[in-house]
Amino acid sequence: MKITNRAQKRIAQEGLPKIIMDIIMRPFLSKRERQAIVTELKRAIQMLDKAKGGNVIICDDRILTVYKN
């Protein structure tokens, strides 16, 4: 589906990420589909928390080491 310039501007103004637009565009979400989305988002949040403070040292396209602050 094509998005007009006006719609793109409003999406940006509202700060709506793609995943929210995908959900909004669905005509109906069953309880099972909604719960699957919630579970997936919770897992993504947990992974982001685990990655916080992580650093990678790269040289010549090789990962030399990984550490957390």
C-alpha positions as CSV (number, residue, x, y, z in Angstrom):
1,M,0.0,0.0,0.0
2,K,1.3,3.4,-0.9
3,I,1.6,6.1,1.8
4,T,1.0,9.7,0.8
5,N,3.4,12.5,1.8
6,R,0.8,13.8,4.2
7,A,0.5,10.4,5.9
8,Q,4.3,10.0,6.1
9,K,4.5,13.4,7.7
10,R,1.8,12.5,10.3
11,I,3.5,9.1,11.0
12,A,6.7,11.0,11.7
13,Q,4.9,13.6,13.8
14,E,3.2,10.9,15.9
15,G,6.5,9.0,16.2
16,L,4.9,5.7,15.1
17,P,7.4,3.0,14.3
18,K,6.8,0.5,11.5
19,I,5.7,-2.2,13.9
20,I,3.0,0.0,15.3
21,M,1.8,0.9,11.8
22,D,1.8,-2.8,10.9
23,I,-0.4,-3.5,13.9
24,I,-2.7,-0.5,13.2
25,M,-3.2,-1.7,9.6
26,R,-4.4,-5.1,10.6
27,P,-8.2,-5.2,10.5
28,F,-8.4,-7.6,13.5
29,L,-6.0,-9.1,15.9
30,S,-7.0,-12.3,17.7
31,K,-6.0,-12.7,21.3
32,R,-3.4,-15.3,20.2
33,E,-1.9,-12.9,17.6
34,R,-1.8,-10.1,20.1
35,Q,-0.2,-12.2,22.7
36,A,2.4,-13.5,20.2
37,I,3.3,-9.9,19.4
38,V,3.5,-8.9,23.1
39,T,5.8,-12.0,23.8
40,E,8.0,-11.1,20.8
41,L,8.3,-7.5,21.9
42,K,9.1,-8.5,25.5
43,R,11.8,-10.8,24.3
44,A,13.3,-8.0,22.1
45,I,13.3,-5.6,25.2
46,Q,15.1,-8.3,27.2
47,M,17.7,-8.7,24.5
48,L,18.2,-4.9,24.3
49,D,18.8,-4.8,28.1
50,K,21.3,-7.6,27.8
51,A,23.2,-5.8,25.0
52,K,23.4,-2.6,27.0
53,G,27.0,-1.6,27.5
54,G,28.3,-4.1,25.1
55,N,31.3,-3.3,22.9
56,V,33.0,-5.0,20.0
57,I,36.6,-4.4,18.9
58,I,37.0,-4.9,15.1
59,C,40.1,-4.8,13.0
60,D,40.4,-5.7,9.3
61,D,36.9,-7.2,9.2
62,R,37.6,-9.5,12.2
63,I,36.1,-9.3,15.6
64,L,39.0,-9.3,18.0
65,T,37.1,-9.2,21.3
66,V,33.8,-8.4,23.0
67,Y,33.2,-6.9,26.4
68,K,30.6,-5.1,28.5
69,N,31.1,-1.9,30.5
